[in-house]
Amino acid sequence: MTKKHPEHEFIFIFDRPFSEEFIFGDNVIPVVLQPPARHPILWYIWFEWRIPDLLKKLDVDMFLSPDGYCSLRSTIPQYLVMHDLAYIHYPKQIKFAARHFYKYFVPKYLKKASHVFAVSNATKRDILQHTTLTSAHVSVAYNGCRDSFVPIDESQKQKIKDDYTKGHDYFLFVGAMHPRKNVDQLIRAFDHFKQKDKTSHKLVLVGRMAWYSEKISEAYESSRYKSDIIFCDYMATETLVKITGAATAAICPSFLEGFGVPIAEALFCDVAVIVSDRFSLPEVGGPGAYLINPDEYISISEAMSQVIHDPLLEKRIEQGRIHRKQFSWDQTAELIFYQMMQDFNCSRSIF
């Protein structure tokens, strides 16, 4: 957005020291605003006191918030990107203070915003169902995918397998490991798959152990094939691209995702995707995705078997190549920019 519109000035607001890689051009002015907004009390201070004072001081025309928050005190037009309303559907899986903050403030944020951008049609439907907003007030602006996610060659794939799975093929999960992600059922499904298909496949789980992860630990400890399950922490993008590109399939058995970025990343790497039949995941996975019932580990297991035996696998991957074209940061940036410019004749903009 900043590169395509040098005629506008963009002020990027950070709550901690930032990397110069985020300053995309001469029309981007960085501002560090304390305190770091790391828990609900500081979220409140940052958005309800520090942000409105800064916006007024800088005399900006509008405020775009890309992560579901805005300022109720500010009178400047605000545009809000909403990723999901998970706090409504899975309140017990969110820490007490954050849960109550979301419950009180998110409906007010959605009402306050001049326009809301949902990251999927599923999220838009959820917003319309749980608020008084109309369809005209909410647009769908898909997440994009980092440019580095591209297919890798066979030698790179083998190198990754040699480094991480002793040369064996593997299924991949990427994401924070907490109950909504359904990783415990994935581990049970992998056990069933291994017992049934007798393959050498591994299961690679990339992401941090988040809150309420006891069920994941229990499933792992009970697994007959725990030696074939590899846990990895978050990775640098360069490594994650290769881990994704070398996988037999990427799996997302989650009960709710506002979008599902790892699935889009797999599509851009020409990798098959196995996704839950819930919420946004069929939308993001597209017509080539293998759909599973996340409540049934056997359903996940059967999809894993289907992938390794599917004579139409290449056709599904080709469907993914076509489907992924709509997940473009350039398209999303233009959609958001066009909506804001429709509403106001602005010389300056601010994130």
N, C-alpha and C positions, 0 to 999 in steps of 0.2 A: 504493500500500500504506500509506504513512504517513498520507495524508489519510483513507482509509477506516477506519483503526484508530488513532484518537487515544488509545485506552486503553493503547497500547503506546508505549514509548520506543525510538527508533531512533538509533543513533550511527553517523554516516557517517564513514568513515576515508578521508582523502585523503593522497596522498604529495607534494602541492605545493599552493600557494595555490589556493583554489577560488572559484567564482562563487557569489554569493548566490542565484542562480536554483535551485541544487540544495537549498537549505534550504526544504523545502516546507511546514513548519509548526512550531509551538512544540514538538512532540514529536520534532524532529530536532536532534540535537546534533552539530556538526561537530568533527572532530579532525584536525589535520594531523600526520602521523607521518613523520619523516625516517628514512632518506634517500630522495630520489625514486627509485622503482624502475624504472630505465630500461634495465637490461641484466641478464643472468643472475646476476652476482655480487650485485647490489643486490636482485634478486628474492629471492634466498636470504636475505639479511640481513633484508629487510622481512618476509617471511612466516615465517621460522623463528626470528627473535629479537625483532624489534620488535612484530609482531602478537601473539604469545602473551603477551608481557609486558603489553601494553596490555589484552588481553582479561581477564587475571587481575586487573590493577589495577582495572578498571572493574566487575568481577564481573558480567559479562553472562551471559545464558542460552544464546545461540547465535550463530553467525557465518554469514552468508550471503555467499558470494563470487560475484559475477556474471560473472566472466571467466576461469574455468578454473584458478584457483590456490586452495590452502588452506594451512593450517599443520600440518605433521606433528608439531610439538612441543606444540601446544595440546591439552588434554584436553576442551575445550569442544565440544559437538556442532556440526558444521559441515555446511553445505549448499552444494552446488557447481553452478553453471551451466556446462555444457560446450558449446562452440560447434562444434568439429570436432576430428578427430584427423589433421589434414593432415600433421603431422610424420611419421606412419607411412607415408603414401601418397606424399608428395613430399619426402623428406628432403633431397635435394640442392638444393631451392629455399628452404631455410631456412638462415640463417647458422650457422656451425659451433657457436658457443657456445650459441645458443638451441636448436639441434637436440639437442645432448647434454643440455641442461637438461630439455627436454620428455621426451626418451626415458627419463631416469632418474626424474623427479619426477611426471609426469602419471599413470602407472599407480598410484603411491603415493597421489596425491591422490584418485583415483577410489575406491580401496580405503578410504581414510581417511574419506571423506564419509559422513555419516549417510544422505544421499539425494542423488542426482544428477539434475539437470534438463537434458535434452538439448533443443536448440532446434529439432529436427526428428526425425521418425521415422527418417530416414536416419542421423542422428548417433547416435540410440539404438541402431540395429542395429549400427553400427560399434563402439560401446562394448561391446556384448554379445559381438561377434565377437572383439574383441581383449583382453578382460579376463575375469576369472572372475565378474563381477557378474551377478546374475540380473535378470530383467525387473522384478521387484517393487522392485528397488533403483533403477530409472531411470524417470523420468517424462518425457513430452514437454511442454515449455512453450515454445510458439512465441514468436518475437520479435513485437512489435507494430510499429506504424507511427506516426510523429509526426503529431499532429493537423493540422499545417499542410499535409500532402499531400492535396490535394483537387483536383477538376477545375478548370481555368481556362477563361475564356470566349474566344471567337474573337479578340477585340481584343487580349487579353493574349498569345495564341499568336502573332499576327502581329507584335506588338512584340518578342517574344523572337527570332523568325526574322529580323526586320529587324536586331536588334542583334548576332546571332551568326552567321547564315548568309546574310546579304544577301537575306533574304526567302524563302529556299528551305526546303522540307521536309527533315527529317533523321532519321536513326536515332541512337540514344543508347546509349552505354556509360558506366556509372558504377562506379568502383572503382580500387583500387591496381593499377598496371600491372606485373605480374610474370608469369612463365611460366604459373603455374596458371590465370591468368585468360584465357589464350589470345587475347590481343589481336592478336598477329601474324596468326593465322588469320582473325580478324575483318577485318583490313585487306585481306588477300588476297580474302576473300569480297566485300568492298565493291567492290574492283576488278572482280571477275567480274560482280557485279550491275550496275555502271555500264556495263560494256561490252555486256552482254546487253540491259538494259532501256532504256538511253539516257535516263535520267531526270536531273533536276537535283538530286536528293537529295544531301545532305551526310552526313558521318559525324562526330558530335561525341563526343569521348572526354574524360570528366571524371575527373580523379584524378591523383595524383602518379606520376611514373616511379619505380618501386621498384627493388629489387635485381634483378640478372640480366635487365635489360631490353634487352639487345643485339638480340635477335630482333625486338622491336617496332620498334626504330630501323631495322633492316635492311629490314623489310617496308614501313615508311613510305617510306624512301629509294628503294625499288624500285617503288613504286606509280606507275601512270600517272595516277592521279587524286589525287595528294597535295594539290593545291590545293583539293580538296573535303573534306579531312580537317582537322578543327579540334580542337586539343588545348586543354583548359582545366584549370587547377589546381582543387583543392578549392574549393567555393563555400559561401557562407553559405546556411543552410537556405532562406531566403526566395527566393534566386535559383535554387537547385536545384529547388525546387518548380515554378517556372515553366519551367525547362529541361526537367524531366521531363514536365510537363503539355502542353507544346507539341510533343513528339516524335511522329513517325509510329509508332514502336515503340521500346521499350527492349530491348536485347539483352544477354544474359549467356551467353557461349559457354564458360564456365569448365569445367574438368575436375572440380573439387570445390568445393562451397560447403556449409558447415554449415547455412546458411539461404538467404541471398541477399536482403539487405534492399532493394537498389535495385529488385528485381523486385516486392516487396510495395509499395514506394512507387509504382511505375508503376501497379499495379492500383488503388491508391487514387486515382490521378489519371485513371482511365478510359482508360489507354493500353495498347495491345496489347503483349504480351511475347513475345519469342523467347528460348527457353532451351535450354541443353544437356540432353540426355536422361540426364544422369549425376547420381548422388547425390541431393541434396535438391531440385534445381531443378524437376523435374516436379511434385513435391509442393507447392512454393511457387507455381509458375506456374499450376497448376490445369488444369481441363479445357479452358479457352479458350486456353491457351498454344500457340505454334507450337514444336514440338520439333525440335531439330537434333542431328546427330552432330558433336561438337566436333572430331573427328579429320579431318573433311572440309570444307574451306572451301566447296566447291560446295553442300554441305547448308545451310550458313549463308546462302549467296547465294540459294538457292532459297526459303528462308523469307522473306527480304527481299522477293523478287518476289511471293511469295504474299500477303504483307501488303498491298501496294499494289494488288493485283488482286482481293482476296478479297471476293466479294459477301456473305459471312457475317461480315465483320469486326465489325459491331455486335453480332451474336449472341455472338461470342467475348468482346467487352468486357462484355456483360451477364453472361456466365458468370463473368468476373473479379469483377464486383460482388458476386455471391453468394459466390464462393470466398473473397474477402478478409475476410469477416466473422469468420473464425476467428483472424485475426491481430490480437489486441486486447491492449494492455498491461494493461487492467483485468482481463481474463480470466486472463492469465498471472500477474499479481500475486496474484489470489485463489487460483489453483491452488497457487502456491508457499507462500503464507501458510497455506492450509489444511493442506498437508502438514506444515509445521513445527509448527503448533498441534496436530495429531494426535499428534505425538511427545512434546511437552512442554507443561507448563502454565507459561507464561512471563509475566513482567511486563515484561521488557525485551528488546529485539532489537537486533541490530547488523549493519550492512553492513561 
